[in-house]
Amino acid sequence: MDHEDARWFKSSYSGGSGTECLEAAFTTVGTLVRDSKRPGDGQFHVGPGAWAYFVGSVREGELR
């Protein structure tokens, strides 16, 4: 997937008041992550296992 064509989304847990700080986009090999306030500054890629661990930790309240 060309990163220019990535479909970025914000978490449903985001407040929508401009305080969101993370956007993600799924690719065929993992997840792209970027700062929603500065999307032109780049992104990084995490593998499926790391993304699943991160999301699970958030859901369990381990990360705040």
All heavy atoms as a GROMACS GRO file, in nm:
protein
  491
    1MET      N    1   0.085  -0.117   0.000
    1MET     CA    2   0.000   0.000   0.000
    1MET      C    3   0.089   0.123   0.000
    1MET      O    4   0.182   0.134   0.078
    1MET     CB    5  -0.091   0.002   0.123
    1MET     CG    6  -0.161   0.135   0.143
    1MET     SD    7  -0.256   0.144   0.295
    1MET     CE    8  -0.406   0.067   0.239
    2ASP      N    9   0.060   0.216  -0.084
    2ASP     CA   10   0.128   0.344  -0.085
    2ASP      C   11   0.082   0.423   0.036
    2ASP      O   12  -0.037   0.439   0.059
    2ASP     CB   13   0.094   0.418  -0.215
    2ASP     CG   14   0.168   0.549  -0.228
    2ASP    OD1   15   0.225   0.597  -0.129
    2ASP    OD2   16   0.168   0.601  -0.340
    3HIS      N   17   0.174   0.472   0.115
    3HIS     CA   18   0.138   0.545   0.236
    3HIS      C   19   0.059   0.672   0.206
    3HIS      O   20  -0.015   0.720   0.290
    3HIS     CB   21   0.262   0.578   0.318
    3HIS     CG   22   0.332   0.456   0.366
    3HIS    ND1   23   0.449   0.461   0.434
    3HIS    CD2   24   0.301   0.324   0.359
    3HIS    CE1   25   0.488   0.339   0.466
    3HIS    NE2   26   0.401   0.255   0.421
    4GLU      N   27   0.073   0.724   0.085
    4GLU     CA   28  -0.005   0.841   0.045
    4GLU      C   29  -0.154   0.808   0.036
    4GLU      O   30  -0.239   0.894   0.052
    4GLU     CB   31   0.043   0.894  -0.091
    4GLU     CG   32   0.186   0.943  -0.091
    4GLU     CD   33   0.205   1.068  -0.008
    4GLU    OE1   34   0.115   1.154  -0.009
    4GLU    OE2   35   0.309   1.078   0.058
    5ASP      N   36  -0.188   0.681   0.008
    5ASP     CA   37  -0.326   0.638  -0.007
    5ASP      C   38  -0.384   0.576   0.120
    5ASP      O   39  -0.495   0.524   0.119
    5ASP     CB   40  -0.337   0.536  -0.121
    5ASP     CG   41  -0.301   0.596  -0.255
    5ASP    OD1   42  -0.321   0.718  -0.273
    5ASP    OD2   43  -0.252   0.521  -0.342
    6ALA      N   44  -0.308   0.581   0.229
    6ALA     CA   45  -0.353   0.518   0.353
    6ALA      C   46  -0.482   0.583   0.404
    6ALA      O   47  -0.501   0.704   0.391
    6ALA     CB   48  -0.244   0.529   0.460
    7ARG      N   49  -0.569   0.503   0.459
    7ARG     CA   50  -0.694   0.553   0.518
    7ARG      C   51  -0.672   0.568   0.668
    7ARG      O   52  -0.678   0.470   0.743
    7ARG     CB   53  -0.809   0.457   0.490
    7ARG     CG   54  -0.846   0.455   0.346
    7ARG     CD   55  -0.967   0.370   0.326
    7ARG     NE   56  -1.007   0.375   0.187
    7ARG     CZ   57  -1.107   0.308   0.138
    7ARG    NH1   58  -1.179   0.230   0.217
    7ARG    NH2   59  -1.137   0.318   0.011
    8TRP      N   60  -0.649   0.689   0.710
    8TRP     CA   61  -0.619   0.718   0.849
    8TRP      C   62  -0.748   0.730   0.931
    8TRP      O   63  -0.848   0.775   0.882
    8TRP     CB   64  -0.540   0.849   0.858
    8TRP     CG   65  -0.406   0.838   0.794
    8TRP    CD1   66  -0.374   0.870   0.666
    8TRP    CD2   67  -0.288   0.785   0.853
    8TRP    NE1   68  -0.242   0.844   0.642
    8TRP    CE2   69  -0.186   0.791   0.756
    8TRP    CE3   70  -0.257   0.735   0.979
    8TRP    CZ2   71  -0.057   0.749   0.781
    8TRP    CZ3   72  -0.127   0.693   1.003
    8TRP    CH2   73  -0.029   0.700   0.906
    9PHE      N   74  -0.741   0.687   1.056
    9PHE     CA   75  -0.855   0.699   1.146
    9PHE      C   76  -0.806   0.733   1.286
    9PHE      O   77  -0.690   0.708   1.320
    9PHE     CB   78  -0.938   0.570   1.148
    9PHE     CG   79  -0.865   0.453   1.210
    9PHE    CD1   80  -0.879   0.424   1.344
    9PHE    CD2   81  -0.784   0.371   1.132
    9PHE    CE1   82  -0.813   0.316   1.401
    9PHE    CE2   83  -0.717   0.263   1.188
    9PHE     CZ   84  -0.732   0.236   1.322
   10LYS      N   85  -0.896   0.791   1.364
   10LYS     CA   86  -0.870   0.819   1.504
   10LYS      C   87  -0.952   0.722   1.587
   10LYS      O   88  -1.058   0.678   1.546
   10LYS     CB   89  -0.909   0.963   1.539
   10LYS     CG   90  -0.823   1.065   1.469
   10LYS     CD   91  -0.870   1.205   1.501
   10LYS     CE   92  -0.792   1.303   1.416
   10LYS     NZ   93  -0.853   1.434   1.412
   11SER      N   94  -0.907   0.694   1.703
   11SER     CA   95  -0.976   0.603   1.793
   11SER      C   96  -1.115   0.655   1.827
   11SER      O   97  -1.137   0.775   1.840
   11SER     CB   98  -0.896   0.588   1.922
   11SER     OG   99  -0.972   0.522   2.022
   12SER      N  100  -1.208   0.563   1.846
   12SER     CA  101  -1.342   0.602   1.890
   12SER      C  102  -1.337   0.656   2.032
   12SER      O  103  -1.433   0.717   2.078
   12SER     CB  104  -1.436   0.482   1.882
   12SER     OG  105  -1.389   0.377   1.965
   13TYR      N  106  -1.227   0.636   2.103
   13TYR     CA  107  -1.210   0.689   2.237
   13TYR      C  108  -1.162   0.834   2.236
   13TYR      O  109  -1.155   0.898   2.339
   13TYR     CB  110  -1.110   0.604   2.317
   13TYR     CG  111  -1.163   0.467   2.350
   13TYR    CD1  112  -1.128   0.358   2.272
   13TYR    CD2  113  -1.248   0.447   2.457
   13TYR    CE1  114  -1.177   0.232   2.301
   13TYR    CE2  115  -1.298   0.322   2.487
   13TYR     CZ  116  -1.261   0.214   2.408
   13TYR     OH  117  -1.309   0.091   2.436
   14SER      N  118  -1.125   0.886   2.119
   14SER     CA  119  -1.079   1.024   2.110
   14SER      C  120  -1.193   1.119   2.143
   14SER      O  121  -1.307   1.096   2.106
   14SER     CB  122  -1.027   1.055   1.969
   14SER     OG  123  -0.912   0.980   1.942
   15GLY      N  124  -1.159   1.228   2.207
   15GLY     CA  125  -1.261   1.322   2.252
   15GLY      C  126  -1.320   1.407   2.141
   15GLY      O  127  -1.427   1.462   2.155
   16GLY      N  128  -1.248   1.422   2.030
   16GLY     CA  129  -1.298   1.504   1.922
   16GLY      C  130  -1.286   1.653   1.947
   16GLY      O  131  -1.334   1.734   1.870
   17SER      N  132  -1.216   1.691   2.052
   17SER     CA  133  -1.203   1.833   2.085
   17SER      C  134  -1.067   1.889   2.045
   17SER      O  135  -1.024   1.991   2.096
   17SER     CB  136  -1.222   1.852   2.236
   17SER     OG  137  -1.123   1.781   2.307
   18GLY      N  138  -1.000   1.819   1.954
   18GLY     CA  139  -0.870   1.865   1.911
   18GLY      C  140  -0.756   1.813   1.996
   18GLY      O  141  -0.641   1.850   1.976
   19THR      N  142  -0.787   1.726   2.091
   19THR     CA  143  -0.683   1.673   2.180
   19THR      C  144  -0.630   1.538   2.132
   19THR      O  145  -0.542   1.483   2.197
   19THR     CB  146  -0.737   1.658   2.323
   19THR    OG1  147  -0.850   1.571   2.321
   19THR    CG2  148  -0.776   1.792   2.381
   20GLU      N  149  -0.683   1.486   2.023
   20GLU     CA  150  -0.636   1.358   1.973
   20GLU      C  151  -0.488   1.370   1.938
   20GLU      O  152  -0.443   1.471   1.887
   20GLU     CB  153  -0.713   1.314   1.847
   20GLU     CG  154  -0.859   1.294   1.869
   20GLU     CD  155  -0.939   1.423   1.866
   20GLU    OE1  156  -0.882   1.529   1.840
   20GLU    OE2  157  -1.058   1.416   1.892
   21CYS      N  158  -0.415   1.267   1.965
   21CYS     CA  159  -0.272   1.276   1.932
   21CYS      C  160  -0.225   1.161   1.846
   21CYS      O  161  -0.110   1.156   1.807
   21CYS     CB  162  -0.190   1.285   2.060
   21CYS     SG  163  -0.208   1.142   2.167
   22LEU      N  164  -0.312   1.068   1.813
   22LEU     CA  165  -0.269   0.952   1.737
   22LEU      C  166  -0.371   0.917   1.630
   22LEU      O  167  -0.491   0.919   1.655
   22LEU     CB  168  -0.254   0.833   1.833
   22LEU     CG  169  -0.206   0.705   1.771
   22LEU    CD1  170  -0.088   0.652   1.851
   22LEU    CD2  171  -0.315   0.603   1.765
   23GLU      N  172  -0.320   0.890   1.510
   23GLU     CA  173  -0.402   0.835   1.402
   23GLU      C  174  -0.334   0.708   1.356
   23GLU      O  175  -0.211   0.695   1.367
   23GLU     CB  176  -0.410   0.931   1.284
   23GLU     CG  177  -0.491   1.054   1.309
   23GLU     CD  178  -0.497   1.145   1.188
   23GLU    OE1  179  -0.392   1.173   1.127
   23GLU    OE2  180  -0.608   1.190   1.156
   24ALA      N  181  -0.410   0.616   1.304
   24ALA     CA  182  -0.355   0.491   1.255
   24ALA      C  183  -0.416   0.458   1.120
   24ALA      O  184  -0.524   0.505   1.085
   24ALA     CB  185  -0.384   0.378   1.354
   25ALA      N  186  -0.342   0.377   1.045
   25ALA     CA  187  -0.391   0.328   0.916
   25ALA      C  188  -0.342   0.185   0.900
   25ALA      O  189  -0.225   0.155   0.922
   25ALA     CB  190  -0.338   0.415   0.801
   26PHE      N  191  -0.433   0.095   0.868
   26PHE     CA  192  -0.396  -0.045   0.848
   26PHE      C  193  -0.337  -0.065   0.710
   26PHE      O  194  -0.385  -0.008   0.612
   26PHE     CB  195  -0.517  -0.136   0.867
   26PHE     CG  196  -0.573  -0.132   1.006
   26PHE    CD1  197  -0.706  -0.106   1.028
   26PHE    CD2  198  -0.492  -0.155   1.116
   26PHE    CE1  199  -0.758  -0.103   1.156
   26PHE    CE2  200  -0.542  -0.151   1.245
   26PHE     CZ  201  -0.676  -0.126   1.265
   27THR      N  202  -0.233  -0.146   0.702
   27THR     CA  203  -0.172  -0.183   0.575
   27THR      C  204  -0.171  -0.335   0.567
   27THR      O  205  -0.211  -0.403   0.662
   27THR     CB  206  -0.028  -0.130   0.564
   27THR    OG1  207   0.056  -0.204   0.653
   27THR    CG2  208  -0.019   0.018   0.595
   28THR      N  209  -0.122  -0.387   0.458
   28THR     CA  210  -0.116  -0.532   0.442
   28THR      C  211  -0.011  -0.596   0.532
   28THR      O  212  -0.014  -0.717   0.553
   28THR     CB  213  -0.088  -0.569   0.295
   28THR    OG1  214   0.033  -0.506   0.256
   28THR    CG2  215  -0.201  -0.525   0.206
   29VAL      N  216   0.081  -0.518   0.586
   29VAL     CA  217   0.188  -0.573   0.669
   29VAL      C  218   0.191  -0.520   0.811
   29VAL      O  219   0.284  -0.546   0.885
   29VAL     CB  220   0.326  -0.552   0.603
   29VAL    CG1  221   0.338  -0.630   0.475
   29VAL    CG2  222   0.352  -0.404   0.579
   30GLY      N  223   0.091  -0.444   0.851
   30GLY     CA  224   0.089  -0.391   0.986
   30GLY      C  225   0.007  -0.263   0.994
   30GLY      O  226  -0.088  -0.243   0.919
   31THR      N  227   0.048  -0.176   1.083
   31THR     CA  228  -0.024  -0.052   1.108
   31THR      C  229   0.072   0.067   1.103
   31THR      O  230   0.179   0.062   1.160
   31THR     CB  231  -0.092  -0.056   1.246
   31THR    OG1  232  -0.176  -0.172   1.252
   31THR    CG2  233  -0.176   0.066   1.272
   32LEU      N  234   0.028   0.172   1.034
   32LEU     CA  235   0.102   0.298   1.035
   32LEU      C  236   0.046   0.384   1.147
   32LEU      O  237  -0.074   0.382   1.173
   32LEU     CB  238   0.083   0.372   0.902
   32LEU     CG  239   0.140   0.306   0.779
   32LEU    CD1  240   0.094   0.382   0.654
   32LEU    CD2  241   0.292   0.305   0.786
   33VAL      N  242   0.132   0.460   1.213
   33VAL     CA  243   0.092   0.546   1.323
   33VAL      C  244   0.153   0.684   1.301
   33VAL      O  245   0.269   0.694   1.261
   33VAL     CB  246   0.139   0.489   1.459
   33VAL    CG1  247   0.095   0.577   1.574
   33VAL    CG2  248   0.089   0.347   1.478
   34ARG      N  249   0.074   0.790   1.326
   34ARG     CA  250   0.125   0.926   1.313
   34ARG      C  251   0.057   1.019   1.413
   34ARG      O  252  -0.048   0.986   1.469
   34ARG     CB  253   0.106   0.979   1.171
   34ARG     CG  254  -0.038   1.008   1.136
   34ARG     CD  255  -0.050   1.058   0.994
   34ARG     NE  256  -0.190   1.091   0.962
   34ARG     CZ  257  -0.232   1.125   0.842
   34ARG    NH1  258  -0.145   1.131   0.741
   34ARG    NH2  259  -0.359   1.154   0.821
   35ASP      N  260   0.116   1.134   1.431
   35ASP     CA  261   0.062   1.239   1.517
   35ASP      C  262  -0.049   1.310   1.440
   35ASP      O  263  -0.025   1.364   1.332
   35ASP     CB  264   0.173   1.337   1.553
   35ASP     CG  265   0.130   1.447   1.648
   35ASP    OD1  266   0.009   1.479   1.655
   35ASP    OD2  267   0.218   1.502   1.716
   36SER      N  268  -0.170   1.311   1.494
   36SER     CA  269  -0.283   1.370   1.421
   36SER      C  270  -0.271   1.521   1.407
   36SER      O  271  -0.328   1.580   1.317
   36SER     CB  272  -0.416   1.336   1.489
   36SER     OG  273  -0.423   1.395   1.617
   37LYS      N  274  -0.197   1.584   1.497
   37LYS     CA  275  -0.181   1.729   1.490
   37LYS      C  276  -0.073   1.771   1.392
   37LYS      O  277  -0.068   1.886   1.352
   37LYS     CB  278  -0.150   1.784   1.629
   37LYS     CG  279  -0.262   1.766   1.727
   37LYS     CD  280  -0.219   1.815   1.864
   37LYS     CE  281  -0.310   1.755   1.968
   37LYS     NZ  282  -0.242   1.728   2.092
   38ARG      N  283   0.016   1.677   1.357
   38ARG     CA  284   0.127   1.706   1.266
   38ARG      C  285   0.144   1.592   1.167
   38ARG      O  286   0.250   1.528   1.162
   38ARG     CB  287   0.253   1.727   1.348
   38ARG     CG  288   0.239   1.844   1.446
   38ARG     CD  289   0.357   1.859   1.534
   38ARG     NE  290   0.470   1.904   1.453
   38ARG     CZ  291   0.584   1.946   1.502
   38ARG    NH1  292   0.601   1.951   1.632
   38ARG    NH2  293   0.682   1.985   1.424
   39PRO      N  294   0.043   1.563   1.088
   39PRO     CA  295   0.046   1.447   0.998
   39PRO      C  296   0.157   1.452   0.893
   39PRO      O  297   0.201   1.349   0.845
   39PRO     CB  298  -0.092   1.445   0.935
   39PRO     CG  299  -0.142   1.584   0.948
   39PRO     CD  300  -0.083   1.637   1.075
   40GLY      N  301   0.201   1.570   0.858
   40GLY     CA  302   0.306   1.581   0.757
   40GLY      C  303   0.446   1.554   0.808
   40GLY      O  304   0.542   1.548   0.731
   41ASP      N  305   0.458   1.534   0.939
   41ASP     CA  306   0.590   1.511   0.998
   41ASP      C  307   0.634   1.365   0.993
   41ASP      O  308   0.738   1.330   1.047
   41ASP     CB  309   0.593   1.559   1.144
   41ASP     CG  310   0.599   1.710   1.154
   41ASP    OD1  311   0.610   1.777   1.050
   41ASP    OD2  312   0.591   1.760   1.268
   42GLY      N  313   0.556   1.280   0.932
   42GLY     CA  314   0.596   1.140   0.916
   42GLY      C  315   0.512   1.044   0.997
   42GLY      O  316   0.422   1.084   1.071
   43GLN      N  317   0.542   0.919   0.981
   43GLN     CA  318   0.473   0.812   1.052
   43GLN      C  319   0.569   0.698   1.076
   43GLN      O  320   0.678   0.697   1.022
   43GLN     CB  321   0.352   0.763   0.972
   43GLN     CG  322   0.384   0.690   0.844
   43GLN     CD  323   0.376   0.778   0.722
   43GLN    OE1  324   0.306   0.876   0.721
   43GLN    NE2  325   0.446   0.745   0.616
   44PHE      N  326   0.528   0.604   1.157
   44PHE     CA  327   0.608   0.484   1.176
   44PHE      C  328   0.518   0.362   1.162
   44PHE      O  329   0.396   0.371   1.171
   44PHE     CB  330   0.686   0.485   1.309
   44PHE     CG  331   0.600   0.487   1.432
   44PHE    CD1  332   0.563   0.369   1.494
   44PHE    CD2  333   0.559   0.607   1.487
   44PHE    CE1  334   0.486   0.370   1.608
   44PHE    CE2  335   0.482   0.610   1.602
   44PHE     CZ  336   0.445   0.492   1.663
   45HIS      N  337   0.580   0.249   1.140
   45HIS     CA  338   0.509   0.124   1.114
   45HIS      C  339   0.531   0.029   1.231
   45HIS      O  340   0.641   0.019   1.284
   45HIS     CB  341   0.566   0.061   0.986
   45HIS     CG  342   0.514  -0.075   0.959
   45HIS    ND1  343   0.578  -0.188   1.000
   45HIS    CD2  344   0.402  -0.116   0.897
   45HIS    CE1  345   0.508  -0.294   0.962
   45HIS    NE2  346   0.400  -0.253   0.900
   46VAL      N  347   0.423  -0.036   1.274
   46VAL     CA  348   0.434  -0.142   1.374
   46VAL      C  349   0.372  -0.270   1.318
   46VAL      O  350   0.276  -0.265   1.242
   46VAL     CB  351   0.367  -0.104   1.509
   46VAL    CG1  352   0.439   0.010   1.575
   46VAL    CG2  353   0.222  -0.072   1.491
   47GLY      N  354   0.428  -0.380   1.356
   47GLY     CA  355   0.378  -0.509   1.310
   47GLY      C  356   0.246  -0.545   1.377
   47GLY      O  357   0.207  -0.484   1.478
   48PRO      N  358   0.179  -0.646   1.324
   48PRO     CA  359   0.048  -0.685   1.377
   48PRO      C  360   0.050  -0.724   1.526
   48PRO      O  361  -0.041  -0.688   1.601
   48PRO     CB  362   0.007  -0.805   1.291
   48PRO     CG  363   0.090  -0.794   1.168
   48PRO     CD  364   0.216  -0.725   1.208
   49GLY      N  365   0.152  -0.794   1.569
   49GLY     CA  366   0.160  -0.836   1.708
   49GLY      C  367   0.175  -0.718   1.804
   49GLY      O  368   0.110  -0.712   1.908
   50ALA      N  369   0.261  -0.623   1.766
   50ALA     CA  370   0.282  -0.505   1.849
   50ALA      C  371   0.154  -0.421   1.857
   50ALA      O  372   0.119  -0.369   1.963
   50ALA     CB  373   0.398  -0.422   1.795
   51TRP      N  374   0.084  -0.406   1.744
   51TRP     CA  375  -0.040  -0.328   1.743
   51TRP      C  376  -0.146  -0.396   1.831
   51TRP      O  377  -0.213  -0.330   1.910
   51TRP     CB  378  -0.092  -0.310   1.601
   51TRP     CG  379  -0.215  -0.225   1.596
   51TRP    CD1  380  -0.343  -0.267   1.572
   51TRP    CD2  381  -0.225  -0.084   1.618
   51TRP    NE1  382  -0.430  -0.162   1.577
   51TRP    CE2  383  -0.360  -0.048   1.606
   51TRP    CE3  384  -0.132   0.015   1.648
   51TRP    CZ2  385  -0.405   0.083   1.622
   51TRP    CZ3  386  -0.177   0.145   1.664
   51TRP    CH2  387  -0.312   0.178   1.650
   52ALA      N  388  -0.159  -0.527   1.820
   52ALA     CA  389  -0.257  -0.601   1.901
   52ALA      C  390  -0.226  -0.586   2.050
   52ALA      O  391  -0.317  -0.567   2.131
   52ALA     CB  392  -0.259  -0.747   1.860
   53TYR      N  393  -0.099  -0.592   2.085
   53TYR     CA  394  -0.059  -0.576   2.225
   53TYR      C  395  -0.093  -0.436   2.274
   53TYR      O  396  -0.146  -0.418   2.384
   53TYR     CB  397   0.091  -0.604   2.240
   53TYR     CG  398   0.138  -0.595   2.383
   53TYR    CD1  399   0.120  -0.702   2.471
   53TYR    CD2  400   0.199  -0.480   2.430
   53TYR    CE1  401   0.162  -0.694   2.602
   53TYR    CE2  402   0.240  -0.470   2.562
   53TYR     CZ  403   0.223  -0.578   2.647
   53TYR     OH  404   0.263  -0.568   2.776
   54PHE      N  405  -0.064  -0.334   2.194
   54PHE     CA  406  -0.094  -0.195   2.230
   54PHE      C  407  -0.244  -0.176   2.251
   54PHE      O  408  -0.287  -0.124   2.356
   54PHE     CB  409  -0.043  -0.101   2.120
   54PHE     CG  410  -0.091   0.040   2.135
   54PHE    CD1  411  -0.042   0.121   2.236
   54PHE    CD2  412  -0.186   0.092   2.049
   54PHE    CE1  413  -0.086   0.252   2.250
   54PHE    CE2  414  -0.231   0.222   2.062
   54PHE     CZ  415  -0.181   0.303   2.163
   55VAL      N  416  -0.325  -0.218   2.156
   55VAL     CA  417  -0.471  -0.201   2.166
   55VAL      C  418  -0.525  -0.278   2.288
   55VAL      O  419  -0.607  -0.227   2.363
   55VAL     CB  420  -0.541  -0.245   2.036
   55VAL    CG1  421  -0.692  -0.249   2.053
   55VAL    CG2  422  -0.502  -0.152   1.923
   56GLY      N  423  -0.477  -0.400   2.308
   56GLY     CA  424  -0.521  -0.478   2.424
   56GLY      C  425  -0.485  -0.410   2.555
   56GLY      O  426  -0.565  -0.410   2.649
   57SER      N  427  -0.366  -0.352   2.562
   57SER     CA  428  -0.324  -0.282   2.684
   57SER      C  429  -0.410  -0.161   2.712
   57SER      O  430  -0.444  -0.132   2.826
   57SER     CB  431  -0.178  -0.240   2.671
   57SER     OG  432  -0.094  -0.353   2.663
   58VAL      N  433  -0.447  -0.089   2.607
   58VAL     CA  434  -0.536   0.026   2.623
   58VAL      C  435  -0.672  -0.020   2.673
   58VAL      O  436  -0.729   0.036   2.767
   58VAL     CB  437  -0.548   0.107   2.492
   58VAL    CG1  438  -0.657   0.212   2.502
   58VAL    CG2  439  -0.415   0.170   2.456
   59ARG      N  440  -0.725  -0.124   2.611
   59ARG     CA  441  -0.858  -0.173   2.651
   59ARG      C  442  -0.861  -0.222   2.796
   59ARG      O  443  -0.961  -0.208   2.864
   59ARG     CB  444  -0.900  -0.287   2.558
   59ARG     CG  445  -0.945  -0.240   2.425
   59ARG     CD  446  -0.999  -0.354   2.342
   59ARG     NE  447  -1.042  -0.305   2.213
   59ARG     CZ  448  -1.035  -0.373   2.102
   59ARG    NH1  449  -0.987  -0.496   2.100
   59ARG    NH2  450  -1.076  -0.318   1.988
   60GLU      N  451  -0.751  -0.280   2.840
   60GLU     CA  452  -0.744  -0.331   2.977
   60GLU      C  453  -0.712  -0.223   3.078
   60GLU      O  454  -0.705  -0.250   3.198
   60GLU     CB  455  -0.639  -0.443   2.985
   60GLU     CG  456  -0.676  -0.565   2.904
   60GLU     CD  457  -0.803  -0.634   2.956
   60GLU    OE1  458  -0.821  -0.643   3.080
   60GLU    OE2  459  -0.884  -0.677   2.873
   61GLY      N  460  -0.690  -0.100   3.031
   61GLY     CA  461  -0.661   0.009   3.123
   61GLY      C  462  -0.516   0.013   3.170
   61GLY      O  463  -0.484   0.083   3.265
   62GLU      N  464  -0.430  -0.063   3.105
   62GLU     CA  465  -0.289  -0.066   3.144
   62GLU      C  466  -0.214   0.058   3.097
   62GLU      O  467  -0.109   0.091   3.152
   62GLU     CB  468  -0.223  -0.192   3.088
   62GLU     CG  469  -0.283  -0.319   3.144
   62GLU     CD  470  -0.236  -0.443   3.072
   62GLU    OE1  471  -0.144  -0.435   2.988
   62GLU    OE2  472  -0.293  -0.550   3.098
   63LEU      N  473  -0.267   0.126   2.996
   63LEU     CA  474  -0.205   0.249   2.944
   63LEU      C  475  -0.306   0.360   2.956
   63LEU      O  476  -0.422   0.346   2.920
   63LEU     CB  477  -0.165   0.231   2.797
   63LEU     CG  478  -0.065   0.122   2.767
   63LEU    CD1  479  -0.046   0.109   2.618
   63LEU    CD2  480   0.068   0.152   2.835
   64ARG      N  481  -0.264   0.472   3.002
   64ARG     CA  482  -0.353   0.589   3.013
   64ARG      C  483  -0.281   0.712   2.972
   64ARG      O  484  -0.170   0.731   2.985
   64ARG     CB  485  -0.405   0.604   3.156
   64ARG     CG  486  -0.491   0.487   3.192
   64ARG     CD  487  -0.542   0.504   3.336
   64ARG     NE  488  -0.595   0.379   3.379
   64ARG     CZ  489  -0.726   0.356   3.385
   64ARG    NH1  490  -0.811   0.445   3.352
   64ARG    NH2  491  -0.768   0.240   3.428
   0.00000   0.00000   0.00000
